């Protein structure tokens, strides 16, 4: 597996399809002021947080209903023009780039919480609802939605990319927390998958097929989610360590002992330094773990004491505990601000973000060797990780005007992914494949499995209009 180091190598299926003037006229007639071809609007919908650049979409439709989405898809389908769903633009792998041209369907105005069922622990939302919004609307019920990818992403986008985040070690990912969907298919048909029941053995699991499909099979227009009772007690802690290895070994032991920790996040000393400068914090500039415990007061106390004892055995020090929401927010600001703190540490830079995940027993093997390679490269980087489930992220900071820095970053990413796969891990734990990991998917899943994915794609989207050129090429 040779490391892809250029955009063309990473994305072999780049070509701009024409968008006929007749389609533009039809969309304008149907959507009126919900439609735009203004360059500034198109450019906004033609970039995400990845380091890739591509021409913007030909037009943007601002959908306000499922019928709007269905009509836009039907019109685009008549002209074989690509359709690209847009949530909030926080994706990291080029998911929403119009590499084959087409129109962007902005789902941000579909932002209503449709139904809250506290007795059944479910909530149904439109795709433009963000995770913070849903938690604000259901907090009076004593319930919350735990999936937290860091960014205030839309729930439709989170379902499409099978996102997870800091709470995944306790509550799972979007895969485990999506019960049902409403989807507009490539033909413009509206279908429903799943129910509000907690389980079903009825037919193929279409919900799981669309969760993680990255807009390549349909446009998600409604999501039914599991929600959870707010814990009776929550305690957070931060602990510094003499080395990354000590922090990782602590995490492995905590998980293998079965401590039901809700969050355990690794931040390396580079990231702590960047966060301190960005957020005016005074954290010790050493590798650290940020942890959170949920449960009864007695259970939280027992969990915290167990983890503190394990951390101390590995050289952990400077424990700082927080039980009030304000104190917890201050501690978690370090983690949530890490990406933006890193970007601002090198003005004008872009970040290539890695997303490997390995079995917890192989975490130290994968992470420590990758740190050595990153240090030796001379390229600035930051390191954060949801290490409780074996998932971690390097962010290699590069000058987009220096191709040699891109090559170094891609080589580091290649070595990291190869290492993770050799340890029976994955090239992407939560960001998705998008553009950046298309070649790695073939290595991970195998040619036969990817060919089966292509067969599904062709069956459900025979004209290849649903976010084409993502996950794999046809």
C-alpha positions, 0 to 999 in steps of 0.5 A: 500500500503506497502512501497517497500524497496528492489530491489526485491520488487520494481521489481518483474519481474527480470530474465535474458534471455539467449542471444544465441551465434547465435544471437551474431554472426548474429549481429556481421556479420551485424554491424561489428564495430557498434557492441560490446560485450566489458565489459566496453561498456556493463557496460556503457549501463547498468546503468543510474542515478538511484540507481539500479544495474543490470547486463549489456546487453549482447551486444551493437549495435550502430545504425546509421540509421532507417534500422540499428534499424529495422535489430537489432530488427528483429534479436533479435526477432528471438531469443526472446531476449530483446531490450533496447533503449539507448539515453544518459543514463540520465534517473532516474528510471532504464529505460535502465537497462537490468533486463531481459538481451538482447541487447542495441541499442545505438541511439546516432549516429543518431544525425542529424537535418533532416528538419527545417520548420520555416514557420510552426514552426516545426523541425524533428530530429533523436532520438540522437539529444540533446535539446542543439544541436537542439537549436543551429541548429535552433537559426539562424531562431529566433526559439527555442525548450523550453522543458528543463529537466535540463540534455542535454538529447536526444530528442528520450529519452525525447519523450520516457519518456514524459519529461518536465522540467523548461519551462513546466508551459508555454510551456507544456511537450513533450506530447504537443510538439511532432507532429509525430514519426517514430517508429520501432515496435517489429516486425521490421516494420517501421511506422509513426505516426502523421503529421506536421499539428497542429491537426488531427482527423484521427484514434487512436492517436498513437503518444501519445501512443508511447510518454511516452511508455519508449521503451516498445512498439517500438524504436523511430527513428525520432521525429517531434517537435513544435518550438517557436519564441524566445521571444522579451524580457526575464528577469530572477529573483531570490528571497529568502524567509523566509520559503518554505511555503512562496515561495510556497504560492507565486507560487500558487498565481502567477499561480492562477492570470494567470500571464504567467510566463515561469519558476518558480523553487523552491530550498530549503536551503539545495540545495542552500548550496550544489550549492554554494559549488559546483559552487562557488556561493554566493546565500543566503542560504534560500529557493528561487524561480528562475523565468523567464518571456518571451514576449514583453518588456512591458509584461515582465516588467508587469509580473515581477512587479506583481510577485515581489509585490506578493513575497513581500507580502509573505516575499520575499526579495533580488530580483536579476534581470537579462536580459542579457544571461550571467546574466540569465545563472549564475542564472539558473546554481543554478538550473541545477547544483542541482543534481550533486551538491547534489551527490558531497556533499556526496562522494560515495552516490546515490540519490533516486529521487522523482517525484510527481505532484499535482494540484497547489491548493494542492501543499503546503499541499503535499510539506510541510508535506513531508519536515517535514518527510524528516527533521525528518528522518535524511537522507540528501536530496535536494529539487527542483521543477517545482512548477509552474505546481505542480511538485517537486523532493526530492533527498534522498542521501544514501550510497548504502552500507547501506541498512538501508538508502535505507529503510528510503529513500523508506519509505519517497518516499512511504509516499510522493507518497501516499500523492500526490495520496490522493490529486489527483496527480501522482507518476511521473510528468515527470521522468516516471515509469521505475522500481521504480514506478511500484507498485505505478502505480497500485495504481494510475491508478487502476488494470483495467487500468494497465490490459488494458496497458498490453493488449496493450503491448501484442498486439504490442509486443507479445514476450515481447522483447521491454524493458521488465519489465518496467512500469509494469510486465507481 
